[in-house]
């Protein structure tokens, strides 16, 4: 079991909470909103045997408070934070793993600061702007935002989950809270506290992001796109496939659905390491 070092980095407009585990090549893990580094903690713990794993709460969420009044936060702003965090960690380029919305930060980081990224793995990045029905998805997510403004975070999150997962997704089952470990319950409490910022100031700016796929394809950073084998045909899975097509690659399959990195950490860690090993910089198993 590796000791976890807890640190704080001041950045313009926020204080970033970040955690460091393990030893080896640097690996930056970026969670999607409204979750935080806790969503990837189990995966980080497994990968710490091979990497110096750095995970963090993106600005405004959980333990990374904003230093001013809440305002819209977009992918370039989140990317500025990742750039500053990697700079604070030293000159070594990092492997980067971005999950869900955190994958968009990874894509922008690879585009704007390729010298900091040794290799990028993005797991189910939600990018409705690259889908054929982008106008449809814009209207759907606007409905989520309008629901939040009119009825609050609870109904808005229900609409958000239904919109993201698509019409063919099975109804989500109620989790057995009694079986969750204390750290998971603590994270769920933090996520509840993140919903107002997420729905009011992050949802629409982030989901209007469109990466420069042609530039990423021709750029120096190797990029691999992951997709869950059990994911419904909603925005994250459709986006992953579309992004991979644009990059001229195929998706790498991960167990589970959109939450697979959290629910099957051991199996996913093996795929993550194998993916980076195939990029030619990390030794095989």
BAZA-322396 format. One line per 4 residues: number of its first residue (from 1); for each residue x, y, z of N, C-alpha, C. Coordinates in steps of 0.05 Angstrom, whole numbers, plus 5000, padded with zeros to 4 digits. Layout:
BEGIN
NUM = X Y Z X Y Z X Y Z  ...
% end
This chain:
BEGIN
1 = 5017 4976 5000 5000 5000 5000 5018 5025 5000  5013 5042 4981 5030 5066 4978 5018 5089 4994  5036 5104 5007 5027 5128 5021 5018 5149 5001  4996 5163 5009 4986 5184 4992 4993 5211 5003
5 = 5007 5227 4987 5014 5254 4995 4992 5273 4985  4983 5290 5004 4962 5309 4997 4975 5337 4995  4969 5351 4972 4981 5377 4967 4960 5396 4957  4967 5422 4957 4950 5443 4946 4967 5461 4928
9 = 4956 5468 4905 4969 5485 4887 4952 5510 4881  4961 5534 4888 4945 5558 4880 4947 5562 4850  4924 5567 4837 4923 5574 4809 4905 5598 4807  4906 5613 4785 4888 5637 4783 4859 5630 4787
13 = 4847 5640 4808 4819 5636 4813 4811 5611 4829  4831 5595 4837 4824 5570 4852 4848 5560 4867  4843 5540 4884 4863 5525 4898 4859 5496 4891  4879 5483 4878 4876 5456 4869 4885 5436 4891
17 = 4868 5418 4898 4875 5395 4915 4886 5373 4897  4910 5363 4903 4920 5340 4887 4934 5320 4905  4935 5295 4895 4945 5273 4911 4966 5258 4895  4988 5250 4909 5010 5236 4895 5015 5209 4908
21 = 5017 5188 4892 5021 5161 4902 5042 5147 4885  5057 5129 4897 5074 5111 4882 5100 5122 4871  5112 5108 4853 5138 5116 4841 5139 5105 4812  5156 5118 4796 5159 5110 4768 5151 5134 4750
25 = 5146 5129 4725 5139 5151 4706 5115 5166 4716  5113 5191 4710 5091 5208 4720 5066 5202 4704  5044 5198 4719 5018 5193 4707 4998 5212 4720  4986 5230 4704 4966 5249 4713 4939 5238 4706
29 = 4921 5236 4727 4894 5225 4723 4874 5248 4728  4857 5252 4708 4838 5274 4709 4810 5263 4710  4795 5268 4732 4768 5257 4734 4748 5275 4719  4725 5264 4714 4703 5280 4702 4686 5292 4724
33 = 4673 5314 4717 4655 5328 4736 4627 5314 4735  4612 5315 4757 4618 5329 4782 4634 5312 4802  4647 5291 4793 4663 5275 4811 4690 5288 4816  4706 5275 4833 4732 5286 4839 4753 5263 4839
37 = 4776 5269 4850 4798 5249 4849 4790 5223 4863  4771 5224 4881 4762 5200 4895 4751 5179 4876  4739 5188 4853 4728 5169 4834 4749 5151 4822  4774 5160 4821 4796 5145 4809 4816 5135 4830
41 = 4808 5136 4856 4827 5129 4877 4835 5100 4876  4816 5082 4871 4822 5054 4870 4841 5047 4847  4836 5060 4824 4853 5056 4801 4881 5067 4806  4882 5090 4819 4908 5103 4826 4924 5084 4844
45 = 4910 5072 4863 4924 5055 4882 4937 5031 4868  4923 5020 4848 4935 4997 4834 4958 5006 4816  4954 5028 4802 4975 5037 4784 5000 5049 4798  4997 5055 4824 5020 5066 4839 5043 5046 4841
49 = 5038 5021 4835 5061 5001 4835 5079 5006 4811  5070 5021 4791 5086 5024 4766 5091 5054 4760  5075 5072 4771 5076 5100 4764 5076 5118 4788  5086 5142 4785 5080 5163 4804 5053 5175 4795
53 = 5032 5168 4809 5005 5175 4801 4996 5201 4815  4988 5220 4799 4978 5246 4809 4949 5248 4801  4932 5251 4820 4903 5256 4814 4895 5281 4829  4874 5294 4819 4866 5319 4831 4837 5325 4826
57 = 4826 5343 4843 4799 5353 4839 4801 5377 4821  4786 5377 4799 4786 5400 4781 4774 5425 4795  4781 5448 4786 4774 5473 4800 4744 5475 4805  4738 5484 4830 4710 5488 4838 4697 5464 4850
61 = 4709 5441 4847 4696 5416 4856 4710 5405 4881  4693 5397 4900 4702 5384 4924 4723 5399 4939  4748 5390 4939 4769 5402 4955 4786 5422 4940  4777 5430 4916 4791 5451 4900 4773 5475 4897
65 = 4771 5491 4919 4751 5513 4918 4760 5536 4900  4740 5549 4889 4745 5574 4874 4751 5596 4894  4767 5615 4886 4774 5637 4904 4756 5661 4900  4738 5660 4881 4719 5682 4877 4691 5670 4874
69 = 4673 5686 4865 4645 5678 4861 4644 5657 4839  4625 5638 4840 4622 5619 4819 4617 5632 4792  4630 5622 4771 4626 5632 4744 4631 5609 4725  4624 5613 4699 4627 5591 4680 4656 5582 4678
73 = 4660 5556 4677 4686 5544 4674 4686 5526 4649  4705 5530 4632 4706 5516 4607 4731 5498 4605  4733 5484 4583 4755 5465 4579 4782 5480 4578  4785 5502 4564 4811 5516 4565 4819 5524 4593
77 = 4800 5532 4610 4807 5540 4637 4817 5516 4653  4802 5493 4651 4811 5469 4664 4838 5460 4654  4843 5465 4628 4869 5457 4617 4892 5474 4627  4886 5500 4631 4907 5517 4643 4915 5506 4670
81 = 4896 5496 4686 4902 5485 4712 4920 5460 4709  4913 5442 4691 4929 5418 4687 4957 5425 4678  4960 5445 4661 4986 5454 4652 5003 5465 4676  4990 5481 4693 5004 5491 4716 5011 5469 4736
85 = 4993 5450 4739 4999 5428 4758 5023 5412 4748  5023 5405 4723 5046 5390 4712 5072 5406 4715  5070 5432 4710 5094 5449 4713 5104 5449 4742  5086 5448 4761 5094 5448 4789 5106 5421 4797
89 = 5100 5400 4782 5111 5374 4788 5138 5369 4776  5147 5387 4759 5174 5384 4747 5173 5385 4717  5196 5378 4705 5199 5380 4676 5192 5355 4661  5187 5333 4676 5182 5307 4663 5155 5307 4649
93 = 5153 5300 4623 5127 5296 4611 5112 5273 4624  5086 5275 4624 5069 5256 4638 5052 5239 4619  5047 5215 4626 5025 5201 4615 5000 5214 4627  4979 5216 4611 4954 5229 4620 4931 5210 4615
97 = 4915 5206 4636 4890 5190 4634 4867 5209 4641  4849 5214 4622 4826 5230 4627 4801 5214 4625  4784 5216 4645 4759 5201 4646 4736 5220 4642  4717 5213 4624 4693 5229 4620 4700 5258 4613
101 = 4689 5277 4627 4695 5305 4622 4725 5311 4625  4738 5297 4643 4767 5301 4647 4783 5294 4622  4771 5277 4605 4784 5270 4580 4786 5294 4561  4767 5312 4563 4768 5336 4546 4791 5354 4554
105 = 4796 5355 4580 4820 5370 4590 4845 5357 4579  4846 5330 4578 4869 5316 4567 4873 5322 4538  4852 5323 4523 4854 5328 4494 4865 5357 4489  4854 5376 4504 4863 5403 4501 4892 5407 4510
109 = 4900 5392 4531 4927 5393 4540 4946 5382 4519  4939 5360 4506 4955 5349 4485 4958 5368 4461  4937 5383 4456 4937 5401 4433 4954 5426 4439  4951 5437 4463 4964 5463 4470 4991 5460 4483
113 = 4996 5438 4497 5021 5434 4511 5032 5405 4506  5037 5398 4481 5045 5371 4475 5071 5362 4488  5088 5382 4494 5113 5375 4507 5110 5364 4536  5086 5368 4547 5081 5359 4574 5067 5331 4574
117 = 5060 5321 4551 5044 5296 4549 5059 5275 4534  5067 5254 4549 5081 5232 4536 5062 5214 4521  5038 5211 4531 5018 5195 4518 4991 5200 4531  4970 5198 4516 4943 5205 4527 4923 5183 4522
121 = 4910 5175 4544 4888 5156 4542 4863 5169 4552  4842 5171 4535 4817 5183 4542 4795 5162 4543  4781 5161 4566 4760 5141 4570 4733 5154 4567  4719 5147 4545 4692 5157 4540 4689 5187 4543
125 = 4703 5203 4527 4700 5232 4528 4673 5241 4517  4656 5255 4531 4631 5264 4520 4635 5289 4503  4633 5286 4477 4637 5309 4458 4614 5310 4439  4591 5319 4447 4568 5320 4429 4572 5337 4405
129 = 4591 5356 4406 4596 5374 4383 4608 5360 4359  4619 5335 4363 4630 5321 4340 4611 5300 4329  4587 5298 4341 4567 5278 4333 4550 5289 4310  4539 5272 4293 4522 5282 4271 4498 5298 4280
133 = 4487 5291 4303 4463 5305 4313 4470 5326 4334  4490 5342 4328 4499 5361 4348 4478 5381 4356  4461 5390 4338 4439 5408 4345 4419 5395 4364  4414 5370 4359 4396 5355 4377 4408 5354 4405
137 = 4434 5348 4407 4446 5345 4434 4448 5372 4447  4454 5393 4432 4454 5420 4444 4427 5426 4457  4406 5420 4443 4379 5426 4454 4374 5409 4478  4382 5383 4478 4377 5366 4501 4392 5375 4526
141 = 4417 5384 4523 4432 5393 4546 4423 5420 4555  4413 5436 4537 4400 5461 4545 4376 5456 4562  4361 5434 4556 4338 5426 4572 4347 5419 4601  4370 5405 4603 4381 5398 4629 4387 5424 4645
145 = 4400 5443 4632 4406 5468 4645 4381 5483 4654  4361 5484 4636 4336 5498 4642 4321 5484 4665  4323 5457 4666 4310 5443 4688 4324 5450 4714  4350 5452 4714 4365 5460 4738 4355 5488 4747
149 = 4354 5506 4729 4346 5534 4736 4317 5535 4747  4300 5518 4737 4272 5519 4745 4265 5501 4769  4279 5477 4770 4271 5457 4790 4293 5448 4809  4318 5456 4804 4339 5449 4822 4355 5425 4812
153 = 4376 5418 4828 4395 5398 4818 4385 5370 4817  4366 5362 4834 4356 5334 4833 4343 5327 4807  4322 5341 4799 4310 5335 4773 4329 5339 4750  4346 5359 4752 4365 5364 4730 4384 5341 4726
157 = 4394 5329 4748 4413 5307 4745 4399 5282 4734  4374 5278 4742 4359 5256 4730 4357 5259 4700  4351 5283 4691 4349 5288 4662 4376 5286 4649  4397 5295 4663 4424 5294 4652 4432 5265 4647
161 = 4428 5247 4667 4436 5219 4664 4420 5206 4642  4394 5212 4640 4378 5200 4619 4387 5210 4592  4395 5235 4590 4404 5247 4564 4431 5235 4556  4449 5233 4575 4476 5223 4568 4475 5194 4560
165 = 4460 5178 4574 4460 5149 4569 4444 5141 4545  4425 5158 4536 4410 5151 4512 4384 5137 4517  4368 5136 4497 4341 5125 4501 4341 5095 4506  4361 5081 4496 4361 5052 4498 4373 5042 4524
169 = 4383 5060 4541 4396 5051 4566 4376 5040 4585  4385 5020 4600 4368 5009 4621 4365 5029 4644  4343 5028 4658 4339 5046 4680 4360 5040 4701  4373 5061 4712 4394 5056 4732 4382 5044 4758
173 = 4397 5025 4769 4388 5012 4794 4398 5029 4817  4383 5028 4839 4390 5042 4863 4413 5028 4877  4436 5042 4882 4459 5029 4894 4452 5020 4923  4466 5000 4932 4463 4990 4960 4483 5007 4977
177 = 4472 5028 4989 4490 5046 5004 4502 5033 5028  4489 5013 5038 4499 4999 5062 4525 4984 5057  4530 4978 5031 4554 4962 5024 4578 4980 5016  4573 5006 5014 4594 5024 5005 4614 5029 5028
181 = 4640 5030 5022 4660 5037 5043 4658 5066 5050  4668 5073 5074 4666 5101 5083 4676 5122 5064  4699 5116 5050 4710 5135 5032 4691 5140 5008  4677 5119 4999 4658 5123 4977 4634 5140 4986
185 = 4624 5135 5010 4603 5152 5021 4611 5181 5023  4636 5185 5032 4647 5212 5035 4648 5226 5008  4657 5211 4987 4658 5223 4961 4631 5229 4950  4611 5213 4955 4584 5218 4946 4573 5244 4959
189 = 4581 5248 4984 4573 5273 4996 4586 5297 4983  4611 5294 4976 4625 5316 4962 4612 5322 4935  4605 5300 4921 4593 5304 4894 4566 5319 4897  4551 5312 4917 4526 5327 4921 4531 5357 4923
193 = 4553 5364 4937 4560 5392 4940 4570 5405 4914  4576 5388 4894 4587 5399 4869 4565 5405 4848  4541 5396 4853 4520 5396 4832 4513 5424 4823  4512 5444 4841 4504 5470 4832 4525 5482 4813
197 = 4550 5479 4819 4571 5489 4801 4570 5474 4774  4568 5448 4776 4568 5431 4752 4545 5438 4734  4521 5439 4744 4497 5444 4728 4495 5473 4719  4503 5492 4736 4500 5520 4731 4522 5533 4715
201 = 4547 5522 4718 4570 5536 4706 4590 5519 4691  4585 5492 4690 4605 5475 4676 4592 5459 4654  4568 5449 4658 4555 5431 4639 4555 5442 4611  4543 5465 4606 4541 5475 4578 4568 5484 4567
205 = 4585 5499 4582 4611 5506 4570 4628 5482 4562  4628 5462 4579 4645 5438 4573 4633 5422 4550  4607 5419 4549 4595 5403 4528 4593 5418 4501  4601 5443 4500 4603 5458 4475 4632 5457 4464
209 = 4649 5442 4478 4677 5440 4470 4680 5422 4445  4697 5430 4426 4702 5414 4403 4732 5413 4399  4745 5390 4402 4774 5388 4398 4781 5390 4369  4806 5399 4364 4816 5400 4336 4827 5372 4330
213 = 4810 5355 4320 4818 5327 4316 4840 5325 4295  4838 5341 4274 4859 5339 4253 4886 5346 4265  4887 5367 4282 4913 5375 4294 4923 5353 4313  4905 5341 4328 4912 5320 4347 4923 5296 4331
217 = 4910 5290 4309 4918 5267 4293 4946 5271 4282  4952 5295 4274 4979 5300 4262 5000 5308 4283  4991 5312 4308 5009 5321 4328 5027 5299 4339  5045 5306 4358 5065 5287 4367 5056 5269 4390
221 = 5033 5275 4402 5024 5259 4425 5008 5235 4416  5017 5210 4423 5000 5187 4417 4975 5187 4434  4952 5182 4422 4926 5184 4435 4911 5158 4430  4900 5147 4452 4884 5123 4451 4857 5130 4464
225 = 4835 5119 4452 4808 5124 4462 4797 5099 4473  4787 5100 4498 4776 5077 4511 4745 5078 4512  4732 5055 4511 4703 5053 4513 4695 5029 4529  4674 5031 4544 4665 5009 4561 4649 4988 4545
229 = 4654 4963 4550 4640 4942 4536 4610 4941 4544  4603 4951 4567 4575 4951 4576 4562 4978 4574  4575 4997 4561 4564 5024 4559 4540 5025 4540  4519 5040 4547 4497 5043 4528 4505 5062 4506
233 = 4489 5062 4484 4496 5078 4461 4487 5107 4465  4499 5120 4485 4494 5148 4491 4517 5165 4483  4517 5190 4492 4537 5209 4483 4566 5200 4489  4573 5190 4512 4601 5182 4516 4611 5161 4497
237 = 4595 5139 4494 4604 5118 4476 4605 5127 4447  4584 5141 4438 4583 5151 4411 4606 5170 4405  4612 5187 4425 4635 5206 4422 4661 5191 4420  4665 5171 4437 4690 5155 4437 4694 5143 4409
241 = 4673 5132 4398 4676 5120 4372 4682 5140 4350  4668 5163 4352 4672 5184 4332 4700 5196 4334  4709 5200 4358 4736 5211 4362 4757 5191 4352  4754 5166 4358 4773 5146 4348 4774 5145 4318
245 = 4750 5147 4306 4749 5147 4276 4765 5171 4265  4760 5195 4278 4774 5219 4269 4804 5217 4272  4813 5203 4293 4841 5200 4298 4854 5177 4281  4837 5162 4267 4846 5140 4251 4854 5116 4267
249 = 4840 5112 4290 4846 5089 4307 4820 5074 4314  4823 5053 4329 4799 5039 4340 4799 5042 4370  4775 5041 4382 4773 5043 4411 4785 5019 4424  4796 5023 4448 4805 5001 4465 4783 4995 4485
253 = 4776 4970 4487 4754 4962 4504 4762 4960 4534  4745 4971 4551 4748 4970 4579 4724 4955 4591  4727 4941 4613 4704 4927 4625 4685 4948 4637  4659 4940 4637 4640 4958 4650 4629 4979 4632
257 = 4617 4999 4644 4605 5021 4629 4621 5047 4634  4607 5069 4633 4621 5095 4636 4636 5098 4662  4627 5083 4683 4640 5083 4709 4660 5061 4712  4667 5047 4691 4683 5023 4693 4710 5027 4706
261 = 4723 5051 4703 4749 5055 4715 4747 5055 4745  4724 5061 4756 4720 5061 4785 4710 5034 4795  4694 5020 4779 4682 4995 4789 4698 4970 4784  4717 4971 4766 4735 4948 4761 4763 4958 4758
265 = 4774 4968 4780 4800 4982 4780 4823 4963 4771  4823 4939 4781 4845 4921 4775 4847 4914 4746  4824 4907 4734 4824 4900 4705 4831 4925 4688  4820 4947 4696 4824 4972 4681 4853 4981 4683
269 = 4865 4977 4707 4893 4985 4710 4911 4969 4691  4905 4943 4687 4922 4927 4669 4919 4938 4641  4895 4946 4633 4892 4957 4606 4906 4984 4603  4904 5000 4623 4917 5026 4623 4947 5023 4619
273 = 4959 5005 4635 4988 5001 4633 4995 4989 4606  4980 4970 4597 4986 4958 4571 4984 4979 4548  4965 4997 4551 4961 5018 4531 4986 5036 4530  4995 5045 4554 5018 5062 4554 5043 5047 4546
277 = 5045 5021 4553 5068 5005 4545 5070 5004 4514  5047 5002 4501 5047 5001 4472 5055 5027 4459  5054 5048 4475 5064 5074 4465 5095 5075 4465  5107 5054 4476 5136 5051 4473 5153 5063 4495
281 = 5141 5073 4517 5157 5086 4537 5158 5071 4563  5138 5054 4568 5138 5040 4593 5143 5011 4588  5159 4998 4605 5164 4970 4601 5140 4953 4604  5138 4930 4591 5115 4912 4593 5115 4899 4620
285 = 5094 4883 4624 5090 4869 4649 5112 4848 4654
% end
